[in-house]
Amino acid sequence: MSLTHFDTKGDAHMVDVSDKDFTARVAVAEGHITMAAETFEIISQGRAKKGDVLSVARLAGIMGAKKTPELIPLCHPLPITKVAVELSLDPDLPGVRIEATVKTTGQTGVEMEALTAVSTAALTVYDMAKAVDKAMQIGGIRVVLKDGGKSGRYEA
């Protein structure tokens, strides 16, 4: 198996998907941000000075998915048909768990859009709470489901 974003000379290039079939495609990604217990309480009680952290992060994640080809150089611009970003407070971390689902009907998958949605949402949580906790950590970002296209289904 070889890396698809390099040509025979080893130069980076955008993959030609023009011969691929249009199929329904979905990707789900997840991640989390851990924080101090005090920060978790501030967010869960809605006391963050910048506003409703989870609502803003949800919108940021949706926007991030839509902007993926502007951020990742070799991503194709895709007609995204759905982006859902769910953020849930997890006292066991303590922190926020993030899951993004992205759908399209197209010639290439939406894994990068789902990963970008999770990353952008996590970065937004960090931005909104960094005044009280600069030691927050973002982690665990991965694709947990990909379906559609020639390579079929993948589940972590």
BELNOR-V120495 format. One record per backbone hydrogen bond with DSSP energy under -1.0 kcal/mol. NH is the residue of the N-H (numbers start at 1). CO is the residue of the C=O. Records with the same first field share a line. If there is no record, write none. Layout:
NH = CO ; CO
//
This chain:
7 = 11
10 = 7
13 = 5
20 = 17
23 = 106
25 = 104
26 = 147
27 = 102
28 = 145
29 = 100
30 = 142
31 = 98
32 = 139
33 = 96
34 = 137
35 = 94
40 = 36
41 = 37
42 = 38
43 = 39
44 = 40
45 = 41
46 = 43
47 = 42
51 = 48
53 = 51
56 = 52
57 = 53
58 = 54
59 = 55
60 = 56
61 = 57
62 = 58
63 = 59
64 = 60
65 = 61
66 = 62
67 = 63
68 = 65
70 = 67
71 = 68
72 = 68
75 = 72
80 = 78
81 = 103
82 = 103
84 = 101
86 = 99
88 = 97
90 = 95
93 = 90
95 = 90
96 = 33
97 = 88
98 = 31
99 = 86
100 = 29
101 = 84
102 = 27
103 = 82
104 = 25
106 = 23
114 = 110
115 = 111
116 = 112
117 = 113
118 = 114
119 = 115
120 = 116
121 = 117
122 = 118
123 = 119
124 = 120
125 = 121
126 = 122
127 = 123
128 = 124
129 = 125
130 = 126
132 = 129
133 = 129
137 = 34
139 = 32
142 = 30
144 = 28
145 = 28
146 = 154
147 = 26
152 = 149
154 = 146
156 = 144
//
